[in-house]
C-alpha cells in the first residue's frame, strides 16, 4: 500500500496553503518528501528556496551540547554560515525565552523547552518556505499565541511560502486562503479554504 499515491500540485512563491486529512491520509509523508527526509518511488519534487520545517521540532539536537551550541548545530544543518547564525543568535534565545538556561546542556531541558528552542530556530532563520506540521502545540497558551503571531508576521512581511498541516481548521483559516484535502494517499480537493474545511469536516463524519 502506498502512503502517497499519484499526488501532484504546484505552490507559488508567497502562497499559504493548508493541508487537511485524517491520520494516515499521507500528509506527513508529503511534507517529508518536500523537506528531503524521504523520497518518492516515482515522480519528482522541485523546491526552490530555503526550507524551514516545523515538523520534529527537537530533531537534530545533541543532548550533550548547550542550547547555544545547538543553535549553531541546527543552523548549520539548515545551511546557514556561522556568521549568519551569530547575527540571529540573540533573537532566537529571546524568542525561546530560555535566557538563563541557554548555556545548560539540552539534556537538562524539559520537552517544552526543547520544543520552544526548536521552534525559535526554525522561525528566526528567515526561511523562504515554511512548513508547519501541528507544531503550534508548543508550550503554554501565551507562547502558542506568540508562535501564531510570529508565523503571521513572517508570511505577511517577507513573502514566505507557507505549507500548513493541521487538524485545527480555525487556525488554518487564519493563515491560508487555499486548502488541500487528502484521503488515503490522494488529494481529493484543492481550492478555496472554506470549501476545503467543509469537505474535510464532512470526511470526518464518514
N, C-alpha and C positions, 0 to 999 in steps of 0.2 A: 504493500500500500504506500502510495506517495504522500508525503506530508504536504507538498505543494504541487499542484497538477495544472500545467498549461496556463500559468498566470502571466499576464502581460499588461504593463501600464507605464505611462510617462508622467513624471512630475517635473513641472517647470521651476526654474530658479525663482525663489521668493514665494513659492506656493506653500500653503499649510494644509495638510491632508490628514484626516483621522482614519484609522483603520480599525474596524469593529469585527467581532466574531467571537463565538463561544470558545471555551478552552479546547484546544486540539484542532481549531479551524485552519491553522497554518500561519497565523500572524507572526509569531516569534521566529519561525523558520525564514519567512520573507525578510525580516529585519536582519537576521544573522547572515543571510546571503548578501544583503546590501552592505553590511559592515565588514564582510570578508571573513567572518568566523567559520562559515561553511560555504560550500559551493554547489551550484546546480549541476545535476547529472546531464542535462541537455539545456541548450539555450545560453544566453549571456546577459550579464548585468553591467551597465555602464554607469559609473558615478563620477560626476565632475565636481570637485570641491573637497575641502577638508571636512570629514565626517566626525561629529562628536555624538557618541551613542550613550544614552542613559538607560542601559539595559541592566547589566550586572554591575551595579554601582561600585562594589568593593573588589571587583576582579582586577588583577594586576598589581595589587598592593603587596609589599613584602612586610610580613608582620614584625620582623626584627628592626626594620627601618623606622625612623621617626615620621611623624606626619609630614614634616617639611621635606625630608628625603623622598618620601613617597610622592609628593607633588612633582618633584623633578623626574622621578622614575616614570610616573604616569604621563607627564608632559612629553617625555622623550618617546614613550610608546605611541603617543598621539602625533608624533612627527614635529614637535617643537624643538628649537635650539635652546640651550641653557640660558642665553641672554634674553630670549623671549619669555621663558618661564620666570626668570628673575623679575622681569617687568610686571608680571601678573601675580607674583607670589603673595604680596600683601593683600591684594584684592580677594584672592582665593581663601586665605586664612580668615579675613574679616567676615566674608560671606558665610563660611562654615561655622563661625562662632566658636572657634577652637583655640583662641589666643594662648591661654595658659597651658594647653595640652600639646601644642604643635611640636614641641621638642621631645615628647614622650614616644616610646615605641608604639606602633599601631596595634600590637597585640594587647595593649592595656586599654584600648578604646572599647566602648560599648558598640553594639551593632549599629545603633542610631548615629553615633559619632562618625563611624567609618562611612556610613551611607551619606552623611552630610558632607564629608570631605570629598567623597567620590562625585557627588552632585556638583559641588562647588568647582571642582577642577574642570569638569565637563562643560559647565555653562560659562565659565570665565575664560576659556581658551580662544574665544572669538571664532566659533565654528561657522562654516558656510552652510552646512547641512546638519540639522539637529534631529536626532532620532530619540524619541521618548517612549519607553515601554513601561507603563504603570509605575513610573519612578517617582510620582508625586506623593507617594505614601511615606515620605521621608520625615522623620521627627514629629514634633508636636504641631498643633493646628496653626500656630503663628508661623512656624518655619515653613509649613506647607504653603501658606498664603504668600510668603516671601518667594518661594520657588515659582509659584504661578506668576507672580508679578515679574520675576526675572525672565521667565520664558516669553511673556508678553512683550517685555522691553526688547529682548533680543530679536524677536521676529518683526516687531514694528519698526525698530530703528535701523537694523543692519541688513535688511533684505535677506534674511536667512530662510532657507527652505526647511520646513518642519514636517516630519512624519510622526504622527502621534498615535500610539496604540493604547487603547483604554477600554474599560467597561463603563467608565463614568461619562455618560453621554453629555451631561451638562457641562463638564469641564472641556470636553472636546469642542462643543459648540462655541465656547469662549475663545478658542484659538483658531478654529478651522471653518472654511466655507465649503470645502469638498470632503465627502466621506466615501469610503470604500467598505463593503461588507464581504467577509469571507466565510464560506461554509465548506467543510470537508475538502480543504486544499484548493478551492476555486474561488475566484472573485464573482459574486453573484450580483453585485451592484456597484456602480462607480458614478457618482454625480453629486447633486446638491446635498449638503449636510443634513438638512431637516428630513429629506426623503430617506437618506441612509439610516438615520436614527430610527425612523418609523419601521423600516424593513428589518433592521437589527432587533428592535424590540419585539416585533411580531415573530421573528425566528426563535426567540426565547420561549414563546408560548407553545411551540410545536411539541 
